[in-house]
Amino acid sequence: MEKRKSAGKAEKPAKKVIHTRIIDDVFTDAVDTVKPRFQVNIDAYLERLWEASPDISEILKNAEDLESARNNIYHYLEKAERRIFDVDNDLHILEKSTVREAIRVLKSIIGPVNEYRTKFSALDLLIKLAKGEHKSAENESEQNIAPGFILEFINLFRGLEGRSNIYFESKQAKKGIPDFLQLTGRAASEARTSILNELSSNMQKYLRKYPSGLEEEVIHWRKANKKRILKYFNGEEKDWDNYQWHLKNVIKDATPLIELIELTEEQKKAIDRAAKNKIPVGITPYYLSLMDSKLNIGYDHAIRAQVIPPPEYVDALIESKENRGIQFDFMGEHDTSPVDLVTRRYPGIAIVKPYNTCAQICVYCQRNWEIDEVLDPKALARKEEIKRALQWLDENPAVGDVLITGGDPCVMNTNTLKEVLQQICSKKQVYRIRIGSRTPVVLPQRWNKEFVDMIASFQQPGKRQISIITHFEHSYEVTPEAMEAVQRIRKAGMMVYNQEVFTVENSRRFETVKLRLDLKAIGVDPYYTFNMKGKEETSKYMVPIARILQERKEEARLLPGLDRTDEPVFNVPKLGKNQLMAWQDHRLVMILPNGARVYEFHPWEKNIQPVPPYNYVDVPIYDYLEELAARGENIRDYRNIWFYY
């Protein structure tokens, strides 16, 4: 397997060396990008900006005021839109599509209502930049303009001019017919096959970068890890297959980790500080065995990142310990809970949460504000609370699909979970029960025959469906043990679906594609890919919306339909899921001085009820590309990201 020393967070270089030798479409050699951001030569970026659209540059430089500039740009855009419908327009039809999208986006950004709602005017800042007035601006944010702001408009202006360079790097995409479409019969087929082979070969090159836990070399490493962990906890070989042994030995502080695997100083300090301040940390011995023993191997970055909190996260939770239940409730569950233990955002679905802890703690968990500690002995709700929550189902017969989650209900006592299932199944309207659990990933030993048979006993084909919803995050988590658990569930007649969270740890080119392929291979259907969002304490993990859209359109599109069954979604606080592939359900409304995009998300009730939209400030694309460059990625691979809105 190809060794990638920069794959994980272990040897992350300093920020000042991260952007070098990157093509003009993203950064430029002419721009001195090896300096820290506050020393970047903004004037060099601005030169590229005015070159991108000389016409808009002139409008901005000659603007008498904000409104005259707005009117002149609207007039320019109207003419540009009409030009692409001219018969003699020589642009390729796909490049014309990019022009139309760029026009739509710029119209939105300069719209007065969006300036009012976001309390900022990108157009006003562009005018100041064009006139050189930003250097003396009173507003501090206008004095410290991030390169990301300018790069957003460089690419947007190029898109307007039909020079997106999506299809050709050195010239505009012109009208023309590919060779294989000009041929017929076998010759056409052979020409097309050559193109398809090249696409497939390119994908395979990337897939080899991301080994799964099913590869022989990885299995060999992990056998050694397992032996070392058993010895540390005075366990025997038979203990490894006992899920209760793993729960008994869940790691809650830095000491076992320091003695069993290599950690960076930052990781040691973060875990130690979290433990001392009673911030939930937990890792099962099994999940620890999936980590590389040495930092320089670097395949386990996504695994470590899920359970070893970064310093920023620890700091945020310490500072907000008293009110984290309000501050970190990004999804607004306090306002969507009609009764304790129940969450409802959709007509026919409800979430029931009888148990609010897990076998281990995921740093970016949506409900980290609810969990006091891993395997909290007080995690199980009182019987009267559970009874009242389930009575609520009787009072709301429209709810026929019930998701049991938490926390992780599969960490509950088997008989306790059985009782909950029995009570829910007594509701005549319930036709589906989903059980949300990470145990197939972090504790596959839980899914022994007794447990699987108990859950499967509630399934009645044609009447009631039982499905398992789990959360694999990376191919490195797909192991023989996980496959055995999944196959046992599938053979019992139940489906297994995966909800992936799209983070900086699995967002590299074809990284999620590899996960989809490995999941299908063991019997798991990709279901949702959630865009990481909103929770400031986990901002280190967040990825721009443009990247998840790019992944779906450029990488996942190369897979057969059965492999790309997941839907990329953004969970709108208090409202529910927004389908990111449906461009008409969200729109870009502003670019902020730091390069962050502001999106307006429409609720799922669109065209049904007039529910207000939600504005979201995204991660700057430039900042994300900086992080990828720091990890050794070739930013050329991501150059089209700017054109996904």
N, C-alpha and C positions, 0 to 999 in steps of 0.2 A: 504493500500500500504506500501511496505517496505521503511522505511526512510533511506536515505544514506547521512549522514552529510558531507562526503568527496566527494560527487558527483560533486560539483561545485568548483569554484575558491575561494570561500569566506574564508574557513578555511584552506587554503593550508599550510601544515607544512614546516618547514625549510628543505633545501636539505639534511642536515647531518643525518636525521633519515629515509631516504626513502628506502634504500635497506637492508632489514633484512630478515633472515630466508627464503632465496630463493634457490630453488633446484640447484644442480650442473650443470644441463643443461643450465642454464642461468647465475646465479651468484653462489657463493658457500659460505657455512658457514665458510669454512676454510679461505676464503679471508675476510679480515677485511673491510667490506663495509659500516660500520656505520660512518666512517670518511669522511670528505670532500674529493673530488676526488684527490686533490693535495697531500693528506696524505695516499692514498690507497697504500697498500703493493703490488706493481707491481710484486715482486718476487714470491708471492703466486699465482698470475695469471699465471706467466710464467711456474711455476711448472705444472699447469694443461695443459698448451699449449704443453709442451714436452711430457707429458703423452698421449696426444691425438693422436700423431703419432710418436712413437719412431724412425721409419725409417727416416722420414723427419727431425726430430730433429738431428739425426746423420749426415745427409747430410749437414745441416746448420752449425753445430758445426765444421765439418771437412773441410768446404769449403775453398779452397785456395783463391778464389776471386769470384766476382759476377757471371761471366760467367760459371765457373766450377759448381757453385751451381745451376745455371739455367739448364745447360745440365743434371746434375745428377737428378734434380727433374723431368725434362721432361722424362728422361729414366724411372724413378720410376713410373710416371703416365702412361706411355705406358704399363708397365708390369701390373699395377693395373687394367687398362682397359681390358687387355687381360684376367686377372684372373676371371673377373665377367662373362666371356663367357665359362669358364671351366664347363664341365658336373658335376664334383664333387664339385663345389662351393655350399656351403650349405646356402648361404644367401637367404632370401626371395626375390622374383623378384621385389617387390616394394622397398626394401632396395637397391637392385642393381641399380634401377633407380636413387636413391639418390646419390649413388657412382658415376654414370656417370655424373650427374649434377655437383657434387663437382669437378670432374676431369676437366670438361669443364671450370668451373669458375676459378680454380687455374691456368690452362694453360693460360687463358686470363690475369689474374692479373700479372703473371710473364713475359708476353710477352714484348719484348723490345719496340715495337711500342707504347704500352700503357704507358710505363714508359716515353717515349719521349713526348707523347701527354699530359700527366697529370703532367709532370715535377716532378715526384716522383716515387720511387721504393720501394714497400712494401717488395720485396724480399731482398733488401739491408738492410732494417731495421730489418727484421727477422734474417738475418745473424748477425747483431750487437747484437741483443737480445740474440741469442744463444751463442755468444762469450763473452757476458757481456760488450761489447764495447759501448753500448748505454749510460752508465753512464758518459762516458767522451766525448760523441759526441759533435762536435762543433755546429751542427745544433740544435737550441733550440727546434724545434718541435720533434726531436728525443729524447731529454732529457725528454720532458713532454708527454710521450706516454699515451694516454687515455686507460682505461680498455676496452673500446669498440673496439679498434684495436685488442687487444689480444683475446677478446671473439669472434670476427669475425673468427679468425683463429683457435681457439679452436674448434668451431663448424664446420668449413670447414674441418679441419683435421679429426674430428670424422666422418664426412660424407664420406671422402675418405676411411676410415677404415671400413665402414659398421656399425658404431656404432653411428648413428645419434640419436638413442633413440626416434625417432618419434613414433614408434609403441609399443616399450617396453622401460620402463624407466631403467631397470636394466640389460638388456641383449640384444644381437643382435637379430634382427628378422630373424628367420630361416625358411627354407622351411617347408611348411605344408599346410594342407587343413582345413578350418574352419569346425566346427561340422555340420553347416546347409548344407554345400555342400556335406558332406558325407552321409547325410540322403536323403530320398526320400519321395514324397507324402506329406501327412498332417503333418508328423513329421518334415520334412524339413521346411515346411511353418511355423509351430509353433516356431521352433528354430529361424528362420529368423525374425518373428514377435517380438519375445522377444528382439532381438538386435535393431530392428528399434524403438520399444517402448522406449528403454533406451535412444537412440539418441534423440528422440523427447522430452522425459521428461527432459533431460538435457538442451535442447534448451529453453523449456518453463520456466525453472528456471531462465535463464538469461533474457528472455523477460519481466518477471514480474518486473525487476529492472527499466524498462523504460516506465513509464505511458504515455499515449497519452492525448491530451486535450479533448478526448471524454469520459473520465471516470468521473463518477458522482461526486466524491470527488473533482476532479480538476475543473470541471464546477462550483461547489459550491464556491470554493476559488475565482474563477475569477469573479463570480457575485459580490462578495464583493469588489474585485479590481475595477471593472467597476463603482460601486456605488461611491467609494472613488475618482476615477478619474473625474467622472462627476461633483461631488461636487467641486473639486479643480478648475476646469475650468468653473464653473457656467453653466454647461450644463444640459439639461433635457434628459429624457429617449429617446425621439424621435431623439435627436441629435446623439445618438450612431449609428444609422443606416444611417446617412448622411456622406458619405465619405468626403464631403467638410468641414464638421465640424472637422474631424480628421486632414485634411491637414492644416486647419487654426490653429490648436493647436499642431502641431508637436513640440516636445521637442528638443531644441537646446543647452541647457546648463544644469548644474548639479542641479540647484535649485528645479525644480519640482520633480526630481528623489529623492533627499534627503528628501523631504517632503512626498513622496508617498510610497517609499520602502526603506528597509535597504540596505545600500551600505558599502563596505569596505572603509577604508581610502584611499587605493590605487586607487579604482574606482572613488571616489570623486575628488581626485587630478588630475587624468588623464582627466576626463571630463572637469573640470574647466580649466585646462591648454590648452586643445584642443580648447575650446570655446574662450579663451583669445587670442590665436594665429591663430584664424580663420581657424582651421582645421575642415572640415565638420563632424558634428555630428547631427544625427537626429533619433528620435524615435516617431512613431505614438502613440497616446493614446491607440489605440487598442492593439498594440504590447506590450506596457507597461503593459497592463492588463494581459499579458501572463506570466509576471515575478512573482516569488514568493515574497510575501511581506516581508518575513523573510528569512535571510540568511541560517538559519539552516535547512530549508526544502530541498534545494539543488537540485531540479529537473530541474531548469531553467538555468543551467550553459551554455548550448549551445545558449540559447536565449540572455542572457546577453553578452556573448562573441562576438556575432555578431555586437552589436551596442555600447558597452562600450569599448573604445579602451584601450589596455594595455599601460603602460608608455613607453615601447620601441618603440611602433608605433608612439606615439605622438612625442617623441624625434626625431625619424628619419624624420618625416614630417616637423618638425620645422627646423631642420638642412638643409634640402634639399628643402625648400620652393621655392627657385628661379628656380631650375632646375628639379623639380620633374616630369615634363612632359617628360623628357628624361630618368631620372634615374629610375623611377618606371614603365616605359612602358616595362614590362617584355616580353610581347608577340610581341613586335616590330611592333605595329600598325602604327607607323610613316612610316615604310618601307613596309607596306602591304595595304596602302590606295591610290588607283589610283586617287581618287578625294576626296575632303572634304566630310565627313559624310559616306564614304563607306570604308569597309574593305573586302578584298578578299584573301582567301588562298586556295580555291578549285575550280575546273573547273566550276561546275554548281551552286555554292552557293555564295551569297554576303550578307554582313551585312550592313544595313542602320541605321544610328543613328541620327534621327532628333532632339532628346531631351536628354540633357546630365546631368539630375539630377533625383532624385528619391523621393519617399515618405519618405524614411529614408535611412540612409547610412550604408552599411555593411562594417565593418572594413577591411575585407580581399578582398574587391572588386577588380577585375582585372583591372578596369578602375578608381581606386581612383585618379589617376593623372589627370584625365579629369574633375573631379567634384570640383567646387569651394565651393559650399555650398548646403545644402539640400533645395530643392524647390527654387533654384536660379531663380529670375525673368528673367534673361537673358539666361536661359537654352535652350529655343527654338531657333533652327537655323533660320537664316534669310530666307525669302521666296526664294530669288534667290539662296541661297546655296542648299536648298531642291530641287529646280527645276533642278539645275545643277546635283545634285546627281542622280536624277531620270532619267534625260536625258542620263546619263552614262549607264543605263540599256538598253536604245535603241541602244547604240553603242556597246553593248556586249550581243547579243541575246543568247549566250550560258548559261547565268545565268537565270535559271528558278525557283530557290528556293531562296526566299528573307526572311531574318530574320530581323525584325524591333526590335531594342533594343536601348540601350543607355548607361546610364540612363534608365529610365522606361517610355516607350511610353504611358502606361496606366494612367500616371499622367497628360498627356497632356489634354487640352480641348477636349471634345468629338468630336466636329465638326472639330477641327484641325486634329485629328487622322483620322477621316472619310475622309477628303480631301486627306491625304497621302495614305490611302488605295485605294481610287478611282483612284489616279494617277498610283499606282503600278499595280492595276488590269487592267489598260488600256494597259499594255504591254502584247502582245499576248503570249509571251514565258513563262510568269509566271504561273506556275501550282501549286505552294504552297507558302503561306505566313505564316511565323511563327512570333508570337508576344511574345517577351521575357519580362516577367513581374513578379515582386515579389508581386504585389498587392493581388493575391489570398492568400498570406501568411501574409502580414503585413497590408493589407487594403482590406479585402474581401468585405467590403461594396461598393467598387467601382463597383463590378460586379452585378449591379442592372439590372432589365429586359431591360430597355432602352439601356444600354451600351452593354449588351450581344446581343440583337437583332440587333443593329447597326453593330457589328463585324460579326455576323453570316450572315448578308445579303450579304456579299461578297463571301460566300461559294457557290460553284456550284458543286455538286457531279458529278464526272466523268470528270470535267474540272479544277476546282480550289479548293484546300483544304486550310482551315484556321485552324491552330493549335496554342494552347497556351503552351508556354514553361515557366514553373515556377521553383521556387527554395525553396522547403522545405528542411530544414537542420536536423530536429529532430522531433521525434514523439510528443514532447511537443507542437509543433506548429500546430498539426493536431487538429482542433477545430470544433465545430458545425457550426460556421460562415464560416470557410474555406470550409467545406463540402457542405454547402448550395451554396456557390459561384461556386464550382466545378460542382456540380450537375446541376446548371442552365446552365453552359457552355456546359456540356455533352448533356443535353436535347435539346439544340439548334443545335446539330449535330456536334459539334467541339470536338476534342480530347485535353486532357491536359496531358502534359509530364513533368517529373521532372528531373532537373539537380542538383544533390547533390554535394557539395564540401566536400571531405573527410578530416576532420581536427581532431585535438586532442580532440575536443569537441564531436565528434560522432563516435569515432573509437574504443571504448571498445567492448569487445566480444558481438556480436549479437545486438549491438546498431543500426547498419544500417539495419540489418535484420528486426528489429522491425519497423523501418521507412518504409521499403518496404511494409510490411504487412498493416500498417495503411494507406499508400497512396493508395494501391489497394482497400482498403475497402471504400474509399470515391470517387474513380473514377479517380485516377491519375496513369498514367503508369510511372514507373521508366525508365529513358532514358539514362542518363550518370551519372557516379560517377567520378568526377574530382579529381585527386591527387593534393593536396595542394603543391605548388612548388614555388621556385625561388625568390619571392618577399621578400627581406631581412627584410623589415619593418614589415612583418607579420610572421616572422620565429617562433614566439611563437605558432602558430597554426599548424605548419607543421608536417606531419607524414611520416615515411619512406615508400618507395614504397613496401618494403617487407610486411608491414602490410596490405596494400590494397589488395595485392595478397593473403595473408593468409586469409583475410576476405572472399574473393571471392571463394577460394577453400575449406575452412573449414566450414564457417558459412552459406554463401549464398547457398552453394551446398545442404544444407538440405531442402531448399525450393522447392516447385513445380516450373517448368519452367516459368509459367505465373507471378510469383512473382519476379523472378530475371531477368527481361528484360533489366536491365541497363547494360551498358558496362563500365568497369573501364578504364579510359584513362588518358594519360599525354599529356598536350598541349605543343607541341614543339614550342618555340619562332619563329615567322615569318613563320613557316611551317604548323603547324596544329596538329591534334590529332594522337597520337601513341596509338594503342590498347595494353594495358598492358598485356592482357591475351595471346597475340601472342608473345611467348618468342623469336621467331626468329627476332622480330623487335626491340629488345633492348638487351643489354648484359652488365654485370658487368665487368668493366675493371680495377678497382683499389680500394684498401682500403687505406684511408689516415690515418696519425698518430692519428687523433682525432676520428677514428672509422667510419668516413663518407665513404659511398660507392660512387664511381664515375660510372655513367652509360653512355653508348653510345646509343643514341636513333636514330633510322633510320626514315626517313621521310615517309609519306604516299605514296610518289611517288616510293618507293622501287619496283623494277622489272618493272618500267615504265620509269623513267628517273634517271640519276645518280646525285641526289642531295646529298650534303654532310650531314653526320650525325651530331648530336649535343651532346656534353658532358655535363652532369649535375651532380653536387655534391649534394648528398642526405643528409637527416637528419640522424645522427648516430642512429642506433637501440638502443644502450645502453642509449643514452640520452632520447629517447622516453620512454623506459621502466622505467627509473628513474621518469619521469613525471607521468606515470601510477601508479607507486608505491606510489608516493606522494598523489595521489587521492584515495588511499586505494584499488587499484586493486591487485589481486593475480597474480603475474607475472608467476606463474606456468601455467596459462591459455594461455600464449603467447609463451611458450618455443620453439615451432617449427618455430617461425618467422625467425630465422637465415637461414633457408633452402629454403627461397623464394628469388629467384634472379631476 
